[in-house]
Amino acid sequence: MKNRLLILTVLLSFLISSCKKEPAVENPDPVIPDPDSLIVEEDYFLFPDSALWIETRSYEEGVSHPYYDLWFYNIDTSYFYFSGDTTLSRPTMLGYDDFLPEEPHLYKKLFWVRRNYRWNLPEEIPDKHPGTLTVTSGYAAFLRQDTATRRVYIDPNSDYFHSYPLEREYILYDFSLKTGDTLPFNAWNGFIANTYTVDSVITTIINGKSLKTYKIYQNHYYYKGTVIEGIGGLDSFLRSLGGKLVYFRGKGFEYHSPDQK
């Protein structure tokens, strides 16, 4: 009987103690994480097979003459997309006279479609005339993505790039750069060595994805462009025809130019 009373007493004491409320603890100030900690590098720096870039540019061209003026107004829309893989052996250009020997690598074939509307000024007014449409297409380059170095390499096609030496690869983007770094000898900055620098690296949120955004300047003074990881240059993906990126479809997100009409 005494043993039973002892057991009941112990159980009752346990129940009473377990029902006691712990004193309230004030919540500490919320910790704001470093933007870099939100970035899943393996996910967002790569260009997926389903990537699509759309760029536009408008410009005038013509011939001035004492007796006549022949001017044209143009609107170009370019589409870039991948279609198929291939293995190529190319030397890697690190400078004018500096390169790594060629090795076989897997590349994505980048296709290009250009839709050009042209108006003969002043007879054809764009607001009142449909213009003349010309469509050209082909492949612009082969792209290779190195996950170890976070670099994107390009092997350009002479039909799209007219001044690049053939059958060699160049650095198109380097997503490992930090603030203050100098861009390496590459295709994006026109092969101007030790001139373009990363002025700042910020984080841009697109469809819930945190993406590193690089502000590129020349001599820390002249703005030269903005690059977002997993998207590329906002003022032209390949930095060739001076277009402006208006749309990109990537890995789980879409980008629309803020001032797109």
The 8 nearest C-alpha neighbors of each residue, nearest first, counted from 0:
[[1, 3, 2, 4, 5, 6, 7, 8],
 [2, 0, 4, 3, 5, 6, 7, 8],
 [3, 1, 5, 0, 4, 6, 7, 8],
 [2, 4, 6, 0, 5, 1, 7, 8],
 [3, 5, 1, 7, 2, 6, 8, 0],
 [6, 4, 2, 8, 3, 7, 1, 9],
 [5, 7, 3, 9, 8, 4, 2, 10],
 [8, 6, 4, 10, 5, 9, 11, 3],
 [7, 9, 5, 11, 6, 10, 4, 12],
 [10, 8, 12, 6, 7, 11, 13, 5],
 [11, 9, 13, 7, 12, 8, 14, 6],
 [12, 10, 8, 14, 13, 9, 7, 15],
 [11, 13, 9, 15, 10, 14, 8, 16],
 [14, 12, 10, 16, 11, 15, 17, 9],
 [15, 13, 17, 11, 16, 12, 10, 18],
 [14, 16, 12, 18, 13, 17, 11, 19],
 [15, 17, 13, 18, 19, 14, 12, 11],
 [18, 16, 14, 15, 19, 13, 20, 12],
 [19, 17, 15, 16, 14, 20, 13, 21],
 [20, 18, 16, 17, 21, 15, 14, 22],
 [19, 21, 18, 22, 17, 23, 16, 15],
 [20, 22, 23, 19, 24, 18, 17, 16],
 [23, 21, 20, 24, 19, 25, 18, 26],
 [22, 24, 21, 25, 20, 26, 19, 27],
 [25, 23, 26, 22, 21, 27, 20, 28],
 [24, 26, 27, 23, 28, 22, 29, 21],
 [25, 27, 24, 28, 29, 23, 30, 22],
 [28, 26, 29, 25, 30, 24, 31, 23],
 [27, 29, 30, 26, 31, 25, 24, 32],
 [30, 28, 27, 31, 26, 32, 25, 33],
 [29, 31, 32, 28, 27, 33, 26, 34],
 [30, 32, 29, 33, 34, 28, 36, 37],
 [33, 31, 30, 34, 36, 37, 35, 29],
 [32, 34, 35, 36, 31, 37, 30, 38],
 [35, 33, 36, 37, 32, 202, 38, 209],
 [34, 36, 37, 33, 38, 202, 211, 209],
 [35, 37, 34, 33, 38, 32, 39, 209],
 [38, 36, 35, 34, 209, 39, 33, 32],
 [39, 37, 35, 209, 36, 40, 210, 34],
 [40, 38, 42, 41, 43, 37, 36, 209],
 [39, 41, 42, 43, 38, 44, 45, 149],
 [40, 42, 39, 43, 44, 45, 146, 38],
 [43, 41, 40, 39, 44, 45, 250, 38],
 [42, 44, 229, 40, 45, 41, 39, 228],
 [43, 45, 229, 228, 40, 42, 41, 46],
 [46, 44, 229, 43, 47, 42, 144, 41],
 [45, 47, 229, 50, 44, 48, 249, 230],
 [48, 46, 49, 50, 250, 45, 249, 229],
 [47, 49, 50, 81, 46, 82, 107, 80],
 [48, 50, 47, 51, 249, 81, 80, 248],
 [51, 49, 249, 47, 248, 48, 80, 46],
 [50, 52, 80, 248, 247, 79, 49, 53],
 [51, 53, 247, 79, 78, 246, 54, 80],
 [54, 52, 78, 246, 77, 245, 244, 247],
 [53, 55, 244, 243, 77, 245, 242, 76],
 [56, 54, 76, 242, 243, 75, 77, 244],
 [55, 57, 242, 75, 74, 243, 58, 76],
 [58, 56, 74, 73, 75, 55, 59, 72],
 [57, 59, 73, 72, 74, 56, 60, 71],
 [60, 58, 72, 71, 73, 70, 61, 57],
 [59, 61, 71, 70, 72, 58, 62, 73],
 [60, 62, 70, 69, 71, 63, 59, 68],
 [61, 63, 69, 68, 70, 64, 60, 67],
 [64, 62, 68, 69, 67, 61, 65, 70],
 [65, 63, 67, 66, 68, 62, 69, 61],
 [64, 66, 67, 63, 68, 62, 69, 61],
 [65, 67, 64, 68, 63, 69, 62, 70],
 [68, 66, 64, 65, 69, 63, 62, 70],
 [67, 69, 63, 64, 62, 70, 66, 61],
 [70, 68, 62, 61, 67, 63, 71, 120],
 [69, 71, 61, 120, 60, 68, 62, 119],
 [70, 72, 119, 60, 118, 120, 59, 61],
 [71, 73, 59, 118, 117, 58, 60, 119],
 [74, 72, 117, 58, 57, 116, 59, 71],
 [73, 75, 57, 116, 115, 56, 117, 58],
 [76, 74, 115, 56, 55, 114, 57, 73],
 [75, 77, 55, 114, 54, 113, 115, 74],
 [76, 78, 113, 54, 112, 53, 55, 114],
 [77, 79, 53, 112, 111, 52, 113, 54],
 [80, 78, 111, 52, 110, 51, 109, 53],
 [81, 79, 51, 110, 109, 50, 82, 52],
 [82, 80, 109, 108, 48, 110, 107, 83],
 [81, 83, 108, 109, 80, 110, 84, 107],
 [82, 84, 108, 107, 81, 85, 109, 48],
 [85, 83, 107, 106, 108, 105, 82, 86],
 [84, 86, 106, 105, 87, 107, 83, 108],
 [85, 87, 105, 104, 106, 103, 88, 84],
 [88, 86, 103, 104, 89, 85, 105, 106],
 [89, 87, 103, 102, 101, 104, 90, 86],
 [88, 90, 101, 167, 102, 168, 166, 87],
 [101, 91, 89, 100, 167, 99, 168, 92],
 [92, 90, 99, 168, 98, 169, 167, 89],
 [91, 93, 98, 169, 94, 168, 97, 90],
 [94, 92, 98, 97, 184, 91, 95, 169],
 [95, 93, 97, 96, 92, 184, 98, 192],
 [94, 96, 97, 93, 92, 98, 184, 190],
 [97, 95, 94, 98, 93, 92, 99, 91],
 [98, 96, 94, 93, 95, 92, 99, 91],
 [97, 99, 92, 93, 91, 90, 100, 94],
 [98, 100, 91, 90, 101, 92, 97, 93],
 [101, 99, 90, 98, 102, 91, 89, 92],
 [90, 100, 102, 89, 88, 99, 91, 103],
 [101, 103, 88, 89, 104, 100, 90, 87],
 [102, 104, 88, 87, 86, 101, 89, 105],
 [105, 103, 86, 87, 88, 102, 106, 143],
 [104, 106, 86, 85, 143, 87, 84, 107],
 [107, 105, 143, 142, 85, 84, 141, 86],
 [106, 108, 84, 142, 141, 83, 109, 81],
 [107, 109, 141, 81, 82, 83, 84, 140],
 [110, 108, 81, 140, 80, 138, 141, 139],
 [111, 109, 138, 80, 79, 139, 137, 81],
 [110, 112, 79, 138, 136, 137, 78, 139],
 [111, 113, 136, 78, 77, 135, 114, 137],
 [114, 112, 77, 135, 134, 76, 136, 115],
 [115, 113, 134, 76, 75, 133, 77, 116],
 [114, 116, 75, 133, 132, 74, 113, 134],
 [117, 115, 132, 74, 131, 73, 130, 75],
 [116, 118, 73, 131, 130, 72, 115, 71],
 [119, 117, 130, 72, 123, 71, 120, 125],
 [118, 120, 71, 123, 122, 121, 70, 117],
 [121, 119, 122, 123, 70, 71, 118, 124],
 [120, 122, 123, 119, 124, 70, 118, 71],
 [121, 123, 120, 119, 124, 118, 128, 125],
 [124, 122, 119, 120, 118, 121, 128, 125],
 [123, 125, 127, 126, 128, 122, 121, 120],
 [126, 124, 128, 127, 123, 118, 129, 130],
 [125, 127, 124, 128, 129, 123, 130, 118],
 [128, 126, 124, 125, 129, 123, 130, 122],
 [127, 129, 125, 130, 124, 123, 126, 118],
 [130, 128, 125, 131, 127, 126, 118, 116],
 [131, 129, 118, 117, 128, 116, 132, 125],
 [130, 132, 117, 116, 118, 133, 129, 115],
 [131, 133, 116, 115, 130, 117, 134, 114],
 [132, 134, 115, 114, 116, 131, 135, 113],
 [135, 133, 114, 113, 115, 132, 136, 112],
 [136, 134, 113, 112, 133, 114, 137, 111],
 [137, 135, 112, 111, 113, 134, 138, 110],
 [136, 138, 111, 110, 139, 112, 135, 158],
 [137, 139, 110, 111, 109, 140, 136, 108],
 [138, 140, 159, 156, 110, 109, 111, 155],
 [141, 139, 155, 156, 109, 154, 138, 108],
 [140, 142, 108, 154, 107, 106, 153, 109],
 [143, 141, 153, 107, 106, 152, 154, 140],
 [142, 144, 106, 152, 151, 107, 153, 105],
 [145, 143, 151, 150, 146, 152, 142, 45],
 [144, 146, 150, 147, 149, 148, 151, 143],
 [145, 147, 149, 148, 144, 150, 41, 45],
 [148, 146, 145, 149, 150, 144, 41, 175],
 [147, 149, 150, 146, 145, 175, 173, 174],
 [150, 148, 146, 174, 145, 147, 175, 173],
 [151, 149, 173, 148, 145, 172, 174, 144],
 [150, 152, 144, 172, 171, 143, 170, 145],
 [153, 151, 170, 143, 171, 169, 142, 168],
 [154, 152, 142, 168, 169, 141, 171, 155],
 [153, 155, 168, 141, 140, 167, 142, 169],
 [156, 154, 140, 153, 160, 141, 157, 139],
 [155, 157, 140, 139, 158, 159, 160, 154],
 [156, 158, 160, 161, 159, 155, 163, 165],
 [159, 157, 156, 160, 161, 139, 137, 138],
 [158, 160, 139, 157, 156, 161, 155, 138],
 [161, 159, 157, 162, 158, 156, 163, 155],
 [160, 162, 157, 163, 159, 158, 156, 164],
 [163, 161, 160, 164, 157, 165, 159, 155],
 [162, 164, 161, 165, 160, 157, 155, 156],
 [165, 163, 162, 166, 167, 157, 155, 161],
 [166, 164, 167, 163, 157, 155, 156, 154],
 [167, 165, 89, 154, 168, 164, 90, 155],
 [166, 168, 89, 90, 165, 154, 91, 169],
 [167, 169, 154, 91, 153, 89, 152, 92],
 [168, 170, 153, 152, 92, 185, 186, 91],
 [169, 171, 152, 185, 172, 151, 186, 153],
 [170, 172, 152, 186, 187, 151, 185, 153],
 [173, 171, 151, 150, 170, 174, 187, 152],
 [172, 174, 150, 175, 149, 176, 151, 171],
 [175, 173, 149, 176, 150, 172, 228, 44],
 [174, 176, 173, 149, 177, 148, 150, 172],
 [177, 175, 174, 180, 173, 178, 197, 182],
 [178, 176, 180, 179, 175, 200, 197, 199],
 [177, 179, 199, 197, 180, 198, 200, 176],
 [178, 180, 197, 198, 196, 177, 181, 199],
 [181, 179, 197, 196, 178, 177, 176, 182],
 [182, 180, 196, 195, 193, 183, 197, 179],
 [181, 183, 195, 196, 180, 184, 193, 197],
 [184, 182, 185, 181, 192, 193, 93, 170],
 [183, 185, 192, 190, 94, 93, 191, 182],
 [184, 186, 170, 190, 169, 187, 183, 171],
 [185, 187, 171, 189, 188, 190, 169, 170],
 [186, 188, 171, 185, 189, 238, 237, 172],
 [189, 187, 190, 186, 191, 185, 195, 184],
 [188, 190, 186, 191, 187, 185, 238, 184],
 [191, 189, 185, 184, 188, 186, 192, 187],
 [192, 190, 189, 188, 194, 184, 193, 195],
 [191, 193, 184, 194, 190, 183, 182, 195],
 [194, 192, 181, 195, 191, 182, 183, 184],
 [193, 195, 192, 217, 191, 218, 196, 181],
 [196, 194, 217, 182, 216, 181, 193, 218],
 [195, 197, 181, 216, 180, 182, 215, 198],
 [198, 196, 215, 178, 179, 180, 199, 214],
 [197, 199, 214, 178, 215, 179, 196, 216],
 [200, 198, 178, 214, 197, 213, 201, 179],
 [199, 201, 213, 212, 178, 214, 211, 177],
 [202, 200, 212, 211, 199, 203, 213, 34],
 [201, 203, 211, 210, 212, 209, 34, 204],
 [202, 204, 210, 209, 212, 205, 211, 201],
 [203, 205, 209, 208, 207, 210, 206, 202],
 [206, 204, 208, 207, 203, 209, 252, 254],
 [207, 205, 208, 252, 204, 253, 251, 254],
 [206, 208, 205, 204, 209, 252, 251, 203],
 [207, 209, 205, 204, 206, 210, 252, 38],
 [210, 208, 204, 38, 203, 202, 37, 207],
 [209, 211, 203, 202, 228, 208, 204, 212],
 [212, 210, 202, 228, 201, 227, 203, 200],
 [211, 213, 227, 201, 200, 202, 226, 210],
 [212, 214, 200, 226, 225, 199, 215, 227],
 [215, 213, 225, 199, 198, 197, 224, 200],
 [216, 214, 197, 224, 223, 198, 196, 225],
 [217, 215, 222, 223, 219, 221, 196, 195],
 [216, 218, 195, 221, 219, 194, 220, 196],
 [217, 219, 220, 216, 194, 195, 221, 196],
 [220, 218, 216, 217, 198, 221, 196, 222],
 [219, 221, 218, 217, 216, 222, 198, 223],
 [222, 220, 217, 216, 223, 219, 218, 215],
 [221, 223, 216, 224, 215, 220, 217, 214],
 [224, 222, 216, 215, 221, 217, 225, 214],
 [223, 225, 215, 222, 214, 234, 226, 232],
 [224, 226, 214, 213, 232, 233, 215, 227],
 [225, 227, 232, 213, 231, 212, 233, 228],
 [228, 226, 212, 231, 230, 211, 213, 229],
 [227, 229, 44, 230, 211, 210, 231, 174],
 [228, 230, 44, 43, 45, 46, 231, 227],
 [231, 229, 228, 227, 232, 247, 46, 249],
 [232, 230, 226, 227, 236, 228, 229, 233],
 [231, 233, 226, 236, 235, 234, 225, 227],
 [234, 232, 244, 235, 225, 226, 243, 231],
 [233, 235, 243, 232, 244, 242, 224, 241],
 [236, 234, 238, 242, 243, 232, 233, 237],
 [235, 237, 232, 231, 238, 233, 234, 244],
 [236, 238, 239, 235, 187, 232, 171, 240],
 [239, 237, 235, 236, 187, 241, 240, 234],
 [238, 240, 237, 241, 235, 160, 242, 236],
 [241, 239, 242, 238, 235, 237, 56, 243],
 [242, 240, 239, 235, 238, 243, 234, 56],
 [243, 241, 56, 235, 55, 54, 240, 234],
 [242, 244, 234, 54, 235, 55, 245, 56],
 [243, 245, 54, 233, 234, 235, 246, 53],
 [244, 246, 256, 54, 255, 53, 243, 259],
 [247, 245, 255, 53, 254, 244, 52, 256],
 [248, 246, 52, 254, 51, 253, 249, 53],
 [249, 247, 253, 51, 50, 252, 254, 52],
 [250, 248, 50, 252, 251, 253, 247, 47],
 [249, 251, 252, 47, 43, 248, 50, 46],
 [250, 252, 249, 253, 248, 206, 208, 43],
 [253, 251, 249, 206, 250, 248, 205, 254],
 [254, 252, 248, 247, 249, 255, 206, 251],
 [253, 255, 247, 246, 248, 256, 252, 205],
 [256, 254, 246, 245, 257, 253, 247, 259],
 [255, 257, 245, 259, 258, 246, 254, 244],
 [258, 256, 259, 255, 245, 260, 254, 246],
 [259, 257, 256, 260, 245, 255, 244, 243],
 [260, 258, 256, 257, 245, 255, 246, 244],
 [259, 258, 257, 256, 245, 255, 55, 246]]
